Amino acid sequence: MNQNNIQSILKRNSIIPVVTFNKIEEIDTVIKNLKNQNIHCIEVTLRTSIAFNAIKYIKDKYATEICIGAGTVINHEQIKKLEELNIDFIVSPAISKKLIKELIKTTIPFINGVSTSSEILLGLEEGCKIFKFFPANLSGGIPALKTYKNIFPNVTFCPTGGINESTYKEYLQLENVVSVGGSWMVTVS
């Protein structure tokens, strides 16, 4: 199982901006700034009441210019809404057998969050090999990922959480890191 080909999205986008929108009026400025930085991907978190409207707005206006994902996905209802919006990829902060089964049923590329070796093993048992390492800064950061390379040599990560402008390049140098997520490159007016 290839998690509906999430690896192709992560390989094309080594930096995944994670954005929480509070107003639709913020979107155009954020997208413009990302494009000016040659970043053509965004993960919109489902943490606000306007999140689904923000995703729809971005899909309607920028679908040909930017890869649009949804983050903080934790249940079936969210997945169904995202299918209707034709989202490009889904990011979950956590992992469970039930959630993986729901995501596999879609054709949407997806990645689940892990922070421990037990969670990685659970994902491997369900056929996943690519994980969001979250929260990276609280889960051991670079030393943990180096250790996981030895324990799980066929696993790849997209670390997110506490990564910033001064640390992201060091993460990207790790053999088992395909991309990083963060918000340091995002300016919201």
For each residue, the residues with C-beta under 8 A, 3 or more apart:
1: 104 126 127 128
2: 5 6 7
3: 6 7 103 104 109 110 111 128 129 130
4: 103 104 106 107 108 109 110
5: 2 8 9 109
6: 2 3 9 10 89 109 110 111 130
7: 2 3 10 11 130 156 178
8: 5 11 12 109
9: 5 6 12 13 41 67 69 88 89 109
10: 6 7 13 14 16 111 130 156 158 178 179
11: 7 8 14 178 179
12: 8 9 41 67
13: 9 10 16 39 40 41 67 179
14: 10 11 172 178 179 180
15: 39 41 168 179 180 181 182 185
16: 10 13 41 42 43 69 158 160 179 180 181 182
17: 34 39 41 42 43 181 182 183 185 186
18: 43 45 71 160 181 182 183 186
19: 30 42 43 44 45 183 186 188
20: 44 45 47 48 51
21: 24 26 27 30 44 48 50 51 54 188
22: 26 48 50 188
23: 26 50
24: 21 27 50 53 54 57
25: 28
26: 21 22 23 29 30 188 189
27: 21 24 30 31 54 57 58 61
28: 25 31 32 61
29: 26 32 33 187 188 189
30: 19 21 26 27 33 34 42 186 187 188
31: 27 28 34 35 42 58 62 65 66
32: 28 29 35 36
33: 29 30 36 37 185 186 187
34: 17 30 31 37 39 40 42 66 185 186
35: 31 32 38 39 40 65 66
36: 32 33
37: 33 34 185
38: 35
39: 13 15 17 34 35 42 185
40: 13 34 35 65 66 67
41: 9 12 13 15 16 17 66 67 68 69
42: 16 17 19 30 31 34 39 58 66 67 68 69
43: 16 17 18 19 69 70 71 89 91 181
44: 19 20 21 51 54 55 58 68 69 70 71
45: 18 19 20 48 51 70 71 72
46: 51 52 70 71 72 73 78
47: 20 51 72
48: 20 21 22 45 51 54
49:
50: 21 22 23 24 53 54
51: 20 21 44 45 46 47 48 54 55 70
52: 46 55 56 81 85
53: 24 50 56 57
54: 21 24 27 44 48 50 51 57 58
55: 44 51 52 58 59 68 70 82 85 87
56: 52 53 59 60 85
57: 24 27 53 54 60 61
58: 27 31 42 44 54 55 61 62 63 66 68
59: 55 56 62 63 68 85 86 87
60: 56 57 63
61: 27 28 57 58
62: 31 58 59 65 66 68
63: 58 59 60 66 68
64:
65: 31 35 40 62
66: 31 34 35 40 41 42 58 62 63
67: 9 12 13 40 41 42 88 89
68: 41 42 44 55 58 59 62 63 87 88 89
69: 9 16 41 42 43 44 87 88 89 90 91
70: 43 44 45 46 51 55 73 78 82 87 89 90 91
71: 18 43 44 45 46 91 92 93
72: 45 46 47 91 92 93
73: 46 70 78 79 82 90 91 92
74: 78 92 93 94 99
75: 78 79 99
76: 79 80 102
77: 80 81
78: 46 70 73 74 75 81 82
79: 73 75 76 82 83 90 102 103 106 108
80: 76 77 83 84
81: 52 77 78 84 85
82: 55 70 73 78 79 85 87 90 108
83: 79 80 86 87 106 108
84: 80 81
85: 52 55 56 59 81 82
86: 59 83
87: 55 59 68 69 70 82 83 90 108
88: 9 67 68 69 108 109
89: 6 9 43 67 68 69 70 108 109 110 111
90: 69 70 73 79 82 87 103 106 108 109 110 111
91: 43 69 70 71 72 73 110 111 113 132 181
92: 71 72 73 74 95 99 103 110 111 112 113 132
93: 71 72 74 113 132 134
94: 74 99 112 113 119
95: 92 99 100 112 113 114 119 122 123 128 131
96: 99 100 122
97: 100 101 122 126
98: 101 102
99: 74 75 92 94 95 96 102 103 112
100: 95 96 97 103 104 112 123 126 127 128
101: 97 98 104 105 126
102: 76 79 98 99 105 106
103: 3 4 79 90 92 99 100 106 108 110 112
104: 1 3 4 100 101 127
105: 101 102
106: 4 79 83 90 102 103 110
107: 4
108: 4 79 82 83 87 88 89 90 103
109: 3 4 5 6 8 9 88 89 90
110: 3 4 6 89 90 91 92 103 106
111: 3 6 10 89 90 91 92 130 131 132 158
112: 92 94 95 99 100 103 123 128 131 132
113: 91 92 93 94 95 131 132 133 134 160
114: 95 119 120 123 131 132 133 134
115: 119 133 134 135 138 139
116: 119 120 139
117: 120 121 148 151 152
118: 121 122
119: 94 95 114 115 116 122 123 131
120: 114 116 117 123 124 131 148 152 155
121: 117 118 124 125
122: 95 96 97 118 119 125 126
123: 95 100 112 114 119 120 126 128 129 131
124: 120 121 127 128 129 152 155
125: 121 122
126: 1 97 100 101 122 123
127: 1 100 104 124
128: 1 3 95 100 112 123 124 131
129: 3 123 124 154 155 156
130: 3 6 7 10 111 155 156 157 158 178
131: 95 111 112 113 114 119 120 123 128 155 156 157 158
132: 91 92 93 111 112 113 114 157 158 159 160 181
133: 113 114 115 136 139 144 145 157 158 159 160 161
134: 93 113 114 115 139 159 160 161
135: 115 138 139 160 161 162
136: 133 139 141 145 159 160 161 162 163 171
137: 141 161 162 163
138: 115 135 161 162
139: 115 116 133 134 135 136 144 161
140: 143 144 145 147
141: 136 137 144 145 159 162 167
142: 145 146 167 170 171 174
143: 140 146 147
144: 133 139 140 141 147 148
145: 133 136 140 141 142 148 149 157 159 171 174 176 177
146: 142 143 149 150 174
147: 140 143 144 150 151
148: 117 120 144 145 151 152 155 157 176
149: 145 146 152 153 174 175 176
150: 146 147 153
151: 117 147 148
152: 117 120 124 148 149 155 176
153: 149 150 176
154: 129
155: 120 124 129 130 131 148 152 176
156: 7 10 129 130 131 176 177 178
157: 130 131 132 133 145 148 174 176 177 178
158: 10 16 111 130 131 132 133 177 178 179 180 181
159: 132 133 134 136 141 145 163 171 177 180 181
160: 16 18 113 132 133 134 135 136 163 180 181 182
161: 133 134 135 136 137 138 139 181
162: 135 136 137 138 141
163: 136 137 159 160 167 168 171 180 181 182 184
164: 167 168 182 184
165: 168 184 185
166:
167: 141 142 163 164 170 171
168: 15 163 164 165 171 172 180 182 184
169: 172 173
170: 142 167 173 174
171: 136 142 145 159 163 167 168 174 177 180
172: 14 168 169 177 179 180
173: 169 170 177
174: 142 145 146 149 157 170 171 177
175: 149
176: 145 148 149 152 153 155 156 157
177: 145 156 157 158 159 171 172 173 174 180
178: 7 10 11 14 130 156 157 158
179: 10 11 13 14 15 16 158 172
180: 14 15 16 158 159 160 163 168 171 172 177
181: 15 16 17 18 43 91 132 158 159 160 161 163
182: 15 16 17 18 160 163 164 168 185
183: 17 18 19 186
184: 163 164 165 168
185: 15 17 33 34 37 39 165 182
186: 17 18 19 30 33 34 183
187: 29 30 33
188: 19 21 22 26 29 30
189: 26 29
